[in-house]
């Protein structure tokens, strides 16, 4: 696994170990290596961009899960400069991973992507056949998906998991949103009646486990019930035990153009294809239940 100490990876590594799999994971620092070892994985120190070194690390493995990202924090999300490293990880890193997997004779590559690639669907449902929008911030994700498809074309099984807007303990942006909610501030990006399709990190992790047996292809990994952005803010407020006095920035977020278009559009995304292919189901049907569980974990962590 790459990205094993990231937001999804931090949940996926123990989920894979718990399912009985032997897991190796890339680690860039001794601290991250120690975290992986404590979770039962074997840490491997190698560059994400070194195809030959990756191939040596991948040898003997049945699957490679590429969850590597470098998403900027909320405070720098609008910065094009801050996004460049993530673009490099998505484009060059995914290319090196797919190539190394071929070199090492690995049979399966699972590539992380996002549902925010789809065009605005208003209140219509979106599935894997819904057209995507190659806006500037989406191009690196689309490049990563293309590398996974290329792996399939060369005889492997390339699986793309398009995750919804993930949240939960371990996701920096989630913990910041929860802290803001405690101060009666809610985040509504775009039209309040527009939809957001989300996924709790624990459910994203269980989807990674399920994807080890799914046929090659692209699959949406989202919860069962997308909420409107108004409902999502209310779910967060309820979990925080507060009332929303301020909801920002609302429709004004659309004025920022393609820097926020992935978050301002309305996406009511279906997980039916992945559920049918794997039997997977999210533990938290919607963000209502997921944010309550997140609040319990964050409150317990604070108390400890």
Buried (B, 14 or more C-beta within 10 A) or exposed (E): BBBBBBBBBBBBBBBBBEEEBEBBBBBEEEEBBEBBEEBBBEBBEBEBBEBEBBBBBBEEBEBBBBBBBBBBEEEEBEEEEBBEBBBBBBBBBBBBBBBBBBBBEBEBBBBBBBBBBBBBBEEEBBBBEBEBBEBEBBBBBBBBBBBBBBBBEEEBBBBBBBBBBBBBBBBEBBBBBBEBBBEBBBBBBBBBEBBBBBBBBBBBBBBBBBBBEBEBBBBBBBBBBBBBBBBBBBBBBBBBEBEBEEBEBBEEBBEBEEBBBBBBBBBBBBBBBBBEBBEBBBEBEBBBBBBBBBBEEBBEEEEE
